[in-house]
Amino acid sequence: MIEIFIKRKQLIKDSTSLSLAQPYFKKARSNLVTMEILSKVENHKEILAIPKDHSTEEWIVVVAYYAMYMAAISLLAKIGLKSKSHTATSAALEEFFVKKKLLDKTQLKIFENVRMKKEEIELLREVKDRREIAQYSVTKKTTREIAENTKSDAHKFVDNVEEIFEKL
């Protein structure tokens, strides 16, 4: 599947991306902080002069997804890949960290102790869908429950990526 993204230049071998792996992961953690700040706004609307009917749930979901996405990008950068598409990113994660198929056979030893579950890749795709609804839909409501579930998903995903990141 990733061959299509490579052919379209949406997934590129790029050794310069190695130096970006840590900054991408740092950005993922920063997005988690922003997500947590947004989730606390509800309790401080008066102090912050925010209208009572204003909701941050949509942006909690958006920022949670981008925390997950930055974490995913950091893993790809760590193995010398650059992704230019959200779909290519999830496909590459599945290919390299679930199926363990490699572009470069010399990397096989590195991946012996590194693995993601297919469910984690599916979660990234699912949260991407939630993000798109939250960000673009005016007919579907992002509830507090959806926001809280997405927050939890983001923390778990980023924590798991950090474990993998440290093993690479």
C-alpha positions in Angstrom: 0.0 0.0 0.0 2.7 2.5 0.8 4.2 2.0 -2.7 1.3 4.3 -3.9 2.3 7.0 -1.5 6.0 6.6 -2.4 5.1 6.9 -6.1 3.1 10.0 -5.5 5.9 11.4 -3.4 3.7 11.7 -0.3 6.1 9.4 1.5 9.8 10.1 1.0 13.0 8.6 2.2 14.7 11.6 3.7 17.8 11.3 6.0 17.4 15.0 7.0 14.1 14.1 8.7 16.1 12.2 11.4 17.0 15.6 13.0 13.3 16.5 13.1 12.2 13.4 15.0 12.7 14.8 18.5 11.2 18.3 17.6 8.1 16.5 16.2 7.7 14.5 19.3 8.2 17.6 21.5 5.4 19.2 19.5 3.1 16.2 20.2 3.7 16.7 23.9 3.1 20.4 23.6 -0.2 19.7 21.8 -1.3 17.5 24.7 -0.7 20.4 27.1 -2.7 22.7 24.9 -5.5 20.1 24.8 -5.5 19.9 28.6 -5.7 23.7 28.8 -8.7 23.8 26.5 -10.4 21.1 28.6 -10.0 23.3 31.7 -11.5 26.4 30.1 -15.0 25.2 30.9 -14.2 25.8 34.6 -12.9 29.3 34.2 -15.2 31.0 31.6 -16.0 33.9 33.9 -12.3 34.6 34.7 -11.4 34.4 31.1 -14.4 36.4 29.9 -15.6 33.6 27.7 -19.3 33.4 26.8 -21.2 30.8 28.8 -22.4 29.1 25.7 -19.0 28.7 24.2 -17.7 25.2 24.0 -14.1 24.0 23.6 -14.9 20.3 22.8 -14.3 20.7 19.1 -10.9 22.1 19.6 -10.0 19.6 22.2 -10.6 16.9 19.6 -8.7 18.9 16.9 -5.6 19.4 19.1 -5.8 15.8 20.4 -5.6 14.5 16.9 -2.7 16.7 16.0 -0.8 15.5 19.2 -1.3 12.0 17.8 -0.3 13.0 14.3 2.9 14.8 15.4 3.8 11.7 17.5 3.2 9.5 14.4 5.3 11.9 12.2 8.1 11.7 14.8 8.3 7.9 14.5 8.5 8.1 10.7 11.2 10.8 11.0 13.1 8.6 13.4 13.4 6.0 10.6 14.3 8.5 7.9 10.9 9.1 6.3 9.0 12.2 5.6 5.2 12.1 5.1 3.3 14.7 3.2 -0.2 13.2 3.8 -2.2 12.1 6.8 -3.3 9.0 5.0 0.3 8.2 4.0 1.4 8.6 7.6 -1.1 6.0 9.0 -0.3 3.6 6.1 3.4 3.9 6.7 3.0 3.4 10.5 1.0 0.2 9.7 3.5 -1.0 7.2 6.6 -0.4 9.4 5.4 -0.8 13.0 2.6 -3.4 12.6 3.5 -5.5 9.6 7.3 -4.7 10.0 7.8 -4.5 6.3 10.8 -2.4 5.6 12.1 -0.3 2.7 15.7 -1.0 3.9 16.4 -4.6 5.1 19.3 -3.3 7.3 16.7 -1.7 9.6 15.1 -5.1 10.4 17.3 -5.5 13.5 16.2 -2.1 14.9 12.5 -3.2 14.6 12.8 -6.5 16.4 11.6 -5.0 19.8 9.4 -2.4 18.3 5.7 -3.0 17.5 2.4 -1.1 17.3 -0.9 -2.8 17.4 -3.2 -2.5 14.4 -5.8 -1.1 16.7 -3.5 1.9 17.4 -3.3 2.7 13.8 -7.1 2.3 13.5 -7.4 4.6 16.5 -5.3 7.3 14.7 -7.6 7.0 11.7 -10.7 7.1 13.9 -9.6 10.2 15.7 -8.7 11.8 12.4 -12.4 11.3 11.4 -13.5 12.8 14.7 -11.2 15.8 14.1 -12.6 16.4 10.7 -16.2 16.3 12.0 -15.2 18.6 14.9 -13.3 21.0 12.7 -15.6 21.2 9.6 -19.1 19.9 10.4 -21.8 22.3 11.4 -24.5 19.6 11.6 -22.8 17.1 13.9 -22.1 18.0 17.5 -18.8 17.2 19.3 -20.0 16.3 22.8 -18.1 16.5 26.1 -18.0 12.7 26.0 -16.4 12.6 22.6 -13.8 15.2 23.7 -13.0 13.3 26.9 -12.6 10.0 25.0 -10.4 11.6 22.4 -8.2 13.2 25.1 -7.7 9.8 26.7 -7.0 8.2 23.3 -4.4 11.0 22.5 -2.6 10.4 25.8 -2.4 6.7 25.3 -1.3 7.0 21.7 1.5 9.5 22.4 2.7 7.5 25.5 2.9 4.4 23.3 4.7 6.3 20.6 7.2 7.6 23.2 8.0 4.0 24.3 8.6 3.0 20.7 10.5 6.2 20.0 12.9 5.5 22.8 13.6 2.0 21.6 14.6 3.1 18.0 
